[in-house]
């Protein structure tokens, strides 16, 4: 769908918000997308996804909210997204914008968030610092 969308739109008028986690969730490789269409990337949301949960949600009828509750998205570096190569590819394409870190979680029946957002944010930030960001 992304390829078809980009092919059918004017690169001067229409850019792309790359969400690494959602792109992987949908079966794509964000590194390959940036290599092909990096000049069209205007915004980046860095999000990671767990392989075991991706396999589960792809083989069962699972709504996105349930996938979030199962923990398909995780702190950066704990999943399948190859962030060093994503960052390298973005730099190679001339991207100099913001990198917005995201991790979707939903509260359980008692209103608790698991994983706890502050701990996840610290872990993701530490991971990015390890990459020199």
Short mmCIF file of the C-alpha atoms (twelve columns), coordinates in Angstrom:
data_MODEL
# 
_entry.id   MODEL 
# 
loop_
_atom_site.group_PDB 
_atom_site.id 
_atom_site.type_symbol 
_atom_site.label_atom_id 
_atom_site.label_alt_id 
_atom_site.label_comp_id 
_atom_site.label_asym_id 
_atom_site.label_seq_id 
_atom_site.Cartn_x 
_atom_site.Cartn_y 
_atom_site.Cartn_z 
_atom_site.pdbx_PDB_model_num 
ATOM 1   C CA . UNK A 1   0.000  0.000   0.000  1 
ATOM 2   C CA . UNK A 2   2.825  2.417   0.825  1 
ATOM 3   C CA . UNK A 3   4.576  1.706   -2.467 1 
ATOM 4   C CA . UNK A 4   1.347  2.200   -4.398 1 
ATOM 5   C CA . UNK A 5   0.601  5.418   -2.503 1 
ATOM 6   C CA . UNK A 6   4.048  6.863   -3.165 1 
ATOM 7   C CA . UNK A 7   3.936  5.842   -6.822 1 
ATOM 8   C CA . UNK A 8   0.609  7.616   -7.255 1 
ATOM 9   C CA . UNK A 9   1.511  10.904  -5.589 1 
ATOM 10  C CA . UNK A 10  3.743  13.854  -6.406 1 
ATOM 11  C CA . UNK A 11  7.018  13.687  -4.395 1 
ATOM 12  C CA . UNK A 12  7.117  17.500  -4.252 1 
ATOM 13  C CA . UNK A 13  3.680  17.654  -2.659 1 
ATOM 14  C CA . UNK A 14  3.371  14.474  -0.607 1 
ATOM 15  C CA . UNK A 15  5.888  13.223  1.907  1 
ATOM 16  C CA . UNK A 16  5.908  10.264  4.248  1 
ATOM 17  C CA . UNK A 17  5.745  9.817   7.987  1 
ATOM 18  C CA . UNK A 18  7.762  6.662   8.623  1 
ATOM 19  C CA . UNK A 19  6.625  4.777   11.710 1 
ATOM 20  C CA . UNK A 20  9.133  1.945   12.037 1 
ATOM 21  C CA . UNK A 21  6.963  -0.196  14.329 1 
ATOM 22  C CA . UNK A 22  3.807  0.082   12.279 1 
ATOM 23  C CA . UNK A 23  5.707  -0.517  9.067  1 
ATOM 24  C CA . UNK A 24  7.197  -3.708  10.519 1 
ATOM 25  C CA . UNK A 25  3.779  -4.650  11.946 1 
ATOM 26  C CA . UNK A 26  2.409  -4.463  8.408  1 
ATOM 27  C CA . UNK A 27  5.206  -6.692  7.102  1 
ATOM 28  C CA . UNK A 28  7.579  -4.051  5.725  1 
ATOM 29  C CA . UNK A 29  11.278 -3.401  6.231  1 
ATOM 30  C CA . UNK A 30  11.881 0.236   7.213  1 
ATOM 31  C CA . UNK A 31  15.519 0.105   6.065  1 
ATOM 32  C CA . UNK A 32  14.463 -0.894  2.559  1 
ATOM 33  C CA . UNK A 33  11.722 1.737   2.530  1 
ATOM 34  C CA . UNK A 34  14.217 4.478   3.427  1 
ATOM 35  C CA . UNK A 35  16.656 3.223   0.802  1 
ATOM 36  C CA . UNK A 36  13.929 3.454   -1.871 1 
ATOM 37  C CA . UNK A 37  12.063 6.549   -0.688 1 
ATOM 38  C CA . UNK A 38  14.244 8.297   1.887  1 
ATOM 39  C CA . UNK A 39  13.918 11.675  0.199  1 
ATOM 40  C CA . UNK A 40  10.159 11.557  0.842  1 
ATOM 41  C CA . UNK A 41  10.481 10.901  4.588  1 
ATOM 42  C CA . UNK A 42  9.377  14.069  6.402  1 
ATOM 43  C CA . UNK A 43  8.799  12.682  9.914  1 
ATOM 44  C CA . UNK A 44  10.010 9.604   11.775 1 
ATOM 45  C CA . UNK A 45  8.394  7.741   14.635 1 
ATOM 46  C CA . UNK A 46  10.794 5.210   16.136 1 
ATOM 47  C CA . UNK A 47  8.900  2.228   17.473 1 
ATOM 48  C CA . UNK A 48  9.990  -1.369  17.998 1 
ATOM 49  C CA . UNK A 49  7.988  -4.623  17.841 1 
ATOM 50  C CA . UNK A 50  8.505  -8.031  19.417 1 
ATOM 51  C CA . UNK A 51  8.981  -10.917 16.988 1 
ATOM 52  C CA . UNK A 52  6.948  -13.436 18.994 1 
ATOM 53  C CA . UNK A 53  3.987  -11.063 19.243 1 
ATOM 54  C CA . UNK A 54  4.222  -10.163 15.562 1 
ATOM 55  C CA . UNK A 55  4.000  -13.854 14.739 1 
ATOM 56  C CA . UNK A 56  1.003  -14.234 17.042 1 
ATOM 57  C CA . UNK A 57  -0.985 -11.267 15.698 1 
ATOM 58  C CA . UNK A 58  -0.271 -12.298 12.110 1 
ATOM 59  C CA . UNK A 59  -1.623 -15.797 12.700 1 
ATOM 60  C CA . UNK A 60  -4.672 -14.930 14.841 1 
ATOM 61  C CA . UNK A 61  -7.602 -12.545 14.350 1 
ATOM 62  C CA . UNK A 62  -6.291 -9.816  16.672 1 
ATOM 63  C CA . UNK A 63  -7.457 -6.184  16.679 1 
ATOM 64  C CA . UNK A 64  -4.792 -3.498  17.081 1 
ATOM 65  C CA . UNK A 65  -5.906 -2.663  20.637 1 
ATOM 66  C CA . UNK A 66  -5.499 -6.288  21.665 1 
ATOM 67  C CA . UNK A 67  -2.082 -6.404  19.979 1 
ATOM 68  C CA . UNK A 68  -1.053 -3.353  22.018 1 
ATOM 69  C CA . UNK A 69  -2.376 -4.956  25.198 1 
ATOM 70  C CA . UNK A 70  -0.364 -8.089  24.401 1 
ATOM 71  C CA . UNK A 71  2.771  -5.942  24.198 1 
ATOM 72  C CA . UNK A 72  3.531  -6.168  20.493 1 
ATOM 73  C CA . UNK A 73  5.323  -2.831  20.779 1 
ATOM 74  C CA . UNK A 74  8.297  -2.696  23.126 1 
ATOM 75  C CA . UNK A 75  11.158 -0.433  24.211 1 
ATOM 76  C CA . UNK A 76  13.605 0.375   21.423 1 
ATOM 77  C CA . UNK A 77  16.219 -2.323  21.023 1 
ATOM 78  C CA . UNK A 78  14.018 -5.089  22.452 1 
ATOM 79  C CA . UNK A 79  12.377 -5.971  19.141 1 
ATOM 80  C CA . UNK A 80  13.054 -6.628  15.490 1 
ATOM 81  C CA . UNK A 81  13.650 -3.145  14.070 1 
ATOM 82  C CA . UNK A 82  17.267 -2.673  13.006 1 
ATOM 83  C CA . UNK A 83  17.653 0.865   14.336 1 
ATOM 84  C CA . UNK A 84  21.362 1.277   13.535 1 
ATOM 85  C CA . UNK A 85  20.598 0.603   9.864  1 
ATOM 86  C CA . UNK A 86  17.424 2.735   9.940  1 
ATOM 87  C CA . UNK A 87  19.404 5.693   11.321 1 
ATOM 88  C CA . UNK A 88  22.245 5.117   8.844  1 
ATOM 89  C CA . UNK A 89  19.768 4.973   5.946  1 
ATOM 90  C CA . UNK A 90  17.986 8.129   7.105  1 
ATOM 91  C CA . UNK A 91  21.287 9.984   7.343  1 
ATOM 92  C CA . UNK A 92  22.237 8.720   3.890  1 
ATOM 93  C CA . UNK A 93  18.960 10.092  2.531  1 
ATOM 94  C CA . UNK A 94  19.677 13.483  4.083  1 
ATOM 95  C CA . UNK A 95  17.017 13.306  6.803  1 
ATOM 96  C CA . UNK A 96  17.692 15.896  9.510  1 
ATOM 97  C CA . UNK A 97  14.334 16.113  11.256 1 
ATOM 98  C CA . UNK A 98  13.077 14.910  14.583 1 
ATOM 99  C CA . UNK A 99  13.094 11.277  15.683 1 
ATOM 100 C CA . UNK A 100 9.982  10.785  17.791 1 
ATOM 101 C CA . UNK A 101 10.084 7.787   20.133 1 
ATOM 102 C CA . UNK A 102 6.816  5.919   20.655 1 
ATOM 103 C CA . UNK A 103 5.627  2.807   22.401 1 
ATOM 104 C CA . UNK A 104 1.927  1.977   22.486 1 
ATOM 105 C CA . UNK A 105 0.565  0.529   25.709 1 
ATOM 106 C CA . UNK A 106 -3.010 0.207   26.936 1 
ATOM 107 C CA . UNK A 107 -4.235 0.032   30.516 1 
ATOM 108 C CA . UNK A 108 -5.407 -3.252  31.961 1 
ATOM 109 C CA . UNK A 109 -8.807 -3.639  33.651 1 
ATOM 110 C CA . UNK A 110 -7.436 -1.960  36.795 1 
ATOM 111 C CA . UNK A 111 -5.981 0.973   34.842 1 
ATOM 112 C CA . UNK A 112 -2.338 -0.161  35.181 1 
ATOM 113 C CA . UNK A 113 0.060  0.273   32.313 1 
ATOM 114 C CA . UNK A 114 2.436  -2.558  31.610 1 
ATOM 115 C CA . UNK A 115 5.165  -1.875  30.854 1 
ATOM 116 C CA . UNK A 116 5.341  1.263   32.957 1 
ATOM 117 C CA . UNK A 117 5.826  4.162   30.495 1 
ATOM 118 C CA . UNK A 118 8.584  6.013   32.349 1 
ATOM 119 C CA . UNK A 119 10.726 2.868   32.658 1 
ATOM 120 C CA . UNK A 120 10.185 2.098   28.971 1 
ATOM 121 C CA . UNK A 121 11.075 5.659   27.983 1 
ATOM 122 C CA . UNK A 122 14.291 5.505   30.005 1 
ATOM 123 C CA . UNK A 123 15.223 2.178   28.417 1 
ATOM 124 C CA . UNK A 124 14.560 3.495   24.898 1 
ATOM 125 C CA . UNK A 125 16.514 6.678   25.600 1 
ATOM 126 C CA . UNK A 126 19.459 4.677   26.920 1 
ATOM 127 C CA . UNK A 127 19.369 2.522   23.781 1 
ATOM 128 C CA . UNK A 128 19.426 5.595   21.528 1 
ATOM 129 C CA . UNK A 129 22.285 7.095   23.517 1 
ATOM 130 C CA . UNK A 130 24.183 3.864   22.870 1 
ATOM 131 C CA . UNK A 131 23.691 4.563   19.166 1 
ATOM 132 C CA . UNK A 132 25.171 8.035   19.588 1 
ATOM 133 C CA . UNK A 133 21.855 9.899   19.455 1 
# 
